Amino acid sequence: MIKRLLIPTRLRLEYLRRNAIDAKAAAASPPHVPVLLNTAIDYLDPVPGGIYFDMTFGAGGHTRRILEKCPEAKVYALDRDPVAHQLARQMSESEEYKGRLIPLLGKFSDIPKLFEEHGLAKNSVDGMLFDFGCSSMQFDEAVRGFSISKDGPLDMRMDGGQSGGVTAAEVLAHIEEGDLVKILRMYGEEKAAKKIARGLIDARNALFKIETTRELADIVENIMDGGIRKDKLRRPAHSATKTFQAIRIFVNNELNEINYGMVLANEILRVDGRLVTITFHSLEDTIVKRHINGNVVAGAANALPLKYSSYYTIDEPDMLESFIKKNWKQLHRHVIVPDAEEVARNTRSRSAKLRAAIKTN
């Protein structure tokens, strides 16, 4: 019998406390290696006096490079992860970055409120950078519940539960089988969605509580008979990789947040302002591509209806007509991917795709 781990609040608080203490050291030598760093900043092209938004601060690699390349620029650094926010705060208090780096805690959908708090106006930002998905810091900490290889509470909330929300364990404890099939199929692109969903519901009906990452990984592996799988890049992959991805996207409402972030980019960038995005799977890239190409229509940006996106929804502003139009000019002909040297240096970069565009009107 697998030993079950509870998901006590004290573990999450201890994680946040420990990382707050160690954040200064982490900022000096961040564990997260930014992907396509130089390419992203070159396309962002910061200018003296410019205002920039790093929408996914992480360990601060992109923000640091922006401020190094253009000391006269100002960066607003957003992240929903309180540990990343603490890193940004400590970085902003250093003599090198004081007054030029403004840390913001929240999701993309919190930007309108944060804009108002900081006295910013629409069409006033010179550049926005998105590096979507989880950071290495989140995967490396077992207590966050993202990792298949490290056992911990099945949480998966990017903000560590700071704004509430449901954990992955709570989703599996209450979701209906039909909805779970949709989530696995759409968010995880899982061909065996019905088989996995049936097996997970059977485990629940047998009064087995799936409360840890190892329990979920083992159950899915058993459902799939331990067969060896490969991802789209032909790399060996755990049987539960797509299941973990799907549930993580669901718990954090990621695709709706990305869609909302792209809508906001069109609203807050000035004309000729620059947008740079780095995505790590096709669902993210499809949303970005649709916005840049002007192919967005009501309800088409997300893989699932809002009722399946999460237990909460986002009220989009009244700007649908403005972002259906093609308001972007892409700065390159083909999508940009890392070269062989970067992939060898940082295996996480293998699935990365970069897109860059200028707002035209």
N, C-alpha and C positions, 0 to 999 in steps of 0.2 A: 504493500500500500504506500503510495507516495505521501510523504509528510506534507501536510498543508500548511501554508503560511497565511496568516491573516493580513489585512491591509490596514493596519492601525495608523491613525493620524500621527502618532509620535514618530513613526519611521520617516514619514514625509517631512515632518518638522526637523528631525535630526539631520536629514539629508540637506535641507535648506540651511540649517545652522552651520553644518560642517563646511558647505560650499561657500557660505558667506565669509567664513574665517579664511578659507583658502583662496578666495577669489583674487586677491591681490597677486599671489604667486602665479595663479593661472593666467592672469592678464599679461604678466611678463613673458610667459611661455605658454601660449594657448594650446590646448590639446586638439582643437578643431582646425584642420588645414583647409583654408578657403580654396574652392575650385575655380579654375580659370581666372585667378586673381588679377593678373596684369591685363588680360584681355578685357575683363569687365570694366576696370578703371579707365582703360584707354578709350573704350566706347562711351563711358559716362562723361569723360573729358571735363573734369572740374575746372572752373574758372575763378579767379580772385573775386571775392565778395559774393560768390554763389551760395545758394541754399540747397542742401541735398538731404534726401531721406534714405537711410539704410533701413529698409523695412524688416530685415531679419538680421539683427546685430550678431547673434551667436557669441563667438569669442572675440569679435571685433576686428577680424582681419581686413575686411573690406573698408570699414570705417577708418582704420588706422592708415591704410594706403591712400585713401582720398585726402586725408589731412596732411599726409607727408608730401603728396604730389602738389597740393595747393594749400599752403599754410594760411591763406587768407579766406578760405572757404569755411562754412559752418555746416555741421552734420547733425541732424536729428536722428537718433538711433533708437529704433523700436524693436521690442521683443516681448512676447507673452511669457517667456520663461523667466521666473524671478531670479534664477542664478545668473543668467545672461544679463539681466537688467542690473544686477549687483556689479558685475564686471564693467558694464558701461558706466555706472556711477563712479566706481573707483578710477576708471580711466579718465572720466571728465574732471575729476578733482586734482589730477596731476598738473604740474606747472606747464607741461608741454601742450596739453589740450584744454586747459581751463578757458571757458568762455566760447570755445569753438565746437564743443560736443555737448549735446543736450540729450540725456537719456529719457526714453519714454517707455512705460510699461503698459502693454496691452496688445490686442489683436488688430488686424487690419481694419476691422469694423469699428474699432474705437477711435480711429483717426479723426472723424468729424468732431468728436468731443475734445480730443487732444489739440486739434487745430484751434478751437475756440479758446481753450485754456491758455494757449501760448500766443494768442493774438495774431495768428497767421491767416492769410486770405487765400481764396481760390486763385488759381492761375498765377501763383507766386513762386513756385519751387522750380529750381533749375534742373534737377535730376533726381530720379528714384531708382533704387537698386533692390531687387528681390532675389534671395537665394532660398528657394522653397524647400520644404521637407524638414526632416529631423536633422539635428546636428550630431556630430560624433559624441559630444558631451552627453547628450540624452541617451544615445545607444550604449555608451560605456558605463552608465550608472544603473546597476541592476534594480535598484529601488524604484526607478522611474517606470519599469514595466514595458519597455520597448523592445528589449533584446531577446532573441530566441536562445542565444548561447549562454546567457547569464540569468540564473533563476532569481526571481523577485516577485513582489506583489503585482498582479495584473492590473496596472493603472492606465498608462498610456496618455495621460493628460499632459499636454505640453506646458501648461502653466502650473503644474504640480498641485492642482486643485485650488489655486488661489481665488478663482472666480466661480468655484462650485463645479457644476457639471458632473456627469456620470463617468465612472471608471469603466474600463473594458470588462472587468469582472461583473459589474452591475448590468452592462448591456447583455452579456451572455446569460445572466440569471433571469432576464425578463423578456427578451425579444422573442417575437413569434417566428416560427420557422420560415414562413414565406418571405418575411422582411430580411431575415438573415441570408437567405439565398440571393436576394437582390443585392445586398451589400457586398457579399463575397464576389458575386459575378461582376458587378459594376466597378466597385472600388478596388478590388483585388485582381480583376480580370482572371478569375479562377474558373477554369473549365469544369472542375469537379465540385462546383458550388453546392449543388443539391446533395451530393453524397456527404460532403463535410458538414453541411447544415443539419442533415438528418442525424449524423453521428453525434454532433454536439448537443442537439436536443435530446437524443436518447440518453446521453450521459447525464444531462440535467434531470430527466425523468427518473433516472435511477438514483436520484438524490446525491449525485456526485457534484460538489461545488467546484467549479473551475476558478480558482483564486490566484494562481501563480502562472508565470510565463512558462515554466517547465511543464506544468499540468496541461496547459493548452497545446504546447508544442508536441508533447507525447501523445495526447489524444488524437490530434490531427495526423500525426505520423502513423498511428495504429489504424486510423480510418483509411489511410492511403496505403496500408500494407508495407510501410517502410520503403517504398520504391524510390529510386534515385531520380531527382528532377533536375532540370536545367532552366535557367532564366533565358530572357531574350538574347543575351550576349553569350549563350551557351556555357555559362558558368554553373558548376554544381550548386544546387540550392536546396535548402531544407523544405520538406513537404509543407510546412506551415508558413513559409515566407509570405505567400500571397494572402493568407488568412490574417496574419499579423498586420500587413499593410492595410488591408480593407478595414479592419476594426479600428486601427489607429486613425485612419482618415475619417471614419464615421464619428469616433469619440471627439475629435478636434474640429469637426465641421470644415475640413481643410479645403475642399473644392469650392464651397460657397465663399469661404474667406478669400481664396485666390481670385475668384470671379469679382468679388467686392473690391479687392485691392486693385484690380485692373480698371474697374469703373472709377475708383477714386484717383488713379493715376491720370486719367483723362480729365478729371475735374481740377486737380490741384497743380499740375504742371503748367508752366507758362508755354506759350507758343514757342516752338523751337527747343523746348525742354526735352531732356533725354530720359528714356526708359531702358533699363537693362534688366533682363530676367535670366535666372539660371534654374532649370527644372531637372528633375531626376527620374520622372517616369511619364508615360504618354498622356495620362490623364491631366497632369499639370500643364504639359506643353500644348495640349489641344486647346485648353482654355486661353492661354496666352496667344497662341496663333490665331484663334478666332477673333480676339479683340484687335490685334494688330492688323489683320486683313479685313476688318470691318464686316465679318460674317456673323456677328452676334445678333441673335433675336431673342425675344422673351422666352425664358425657360430653357434655352439651348446650351447655355454655358456649363451647366452641371450635368453629371452623369445620371443623377437620380432626382426625382422630385424632392422638394424641400422636406416632405414628411419623412423621407428616408435619410435625410442628410445628417440629422442628429436630433436630440431631444429639444433643441432650440433652433430658431431660425433667425435670419437677418432681414431686416426691413431695408430694402434698397431705396436710395433716394429717388426723387422724381427726375431722373436724368436718362431714361431709357432711349429717348429719341436721339440724344446727343451722342451716345456711344454705339448706336447701331451704324451710324455713318463711319466712313473710313477716315479716321482722324490721325493716322500714323503713317509714317514713311520708314520702312525698314532700312537699316544702315548697311545691310550685307545681303548678298544674293542667296546664300544657302545657310542653313542653321550651322552654328559653330560648335564644334566638339573638341575636347582636349586632344593634344597630340600624344604620341606614343611615350614620350619622355615623361609627361605629367601623369599619365596612367600608371607607368611603372613606379613613379614616386608616390602616388596617392591612388590606391585602387578604388576608393570611393568615387573618383571622378569619371569612371568608365561609362556611366550612363548619363552624364551631364550634357545638357544642351543649352546654349546661350543664344538669346535673341536680343537685339538692340534696335530701338526705333526713336524717331523724333516726332513730337507732337506737331501736327501741321496746322490745325485751326481749332 
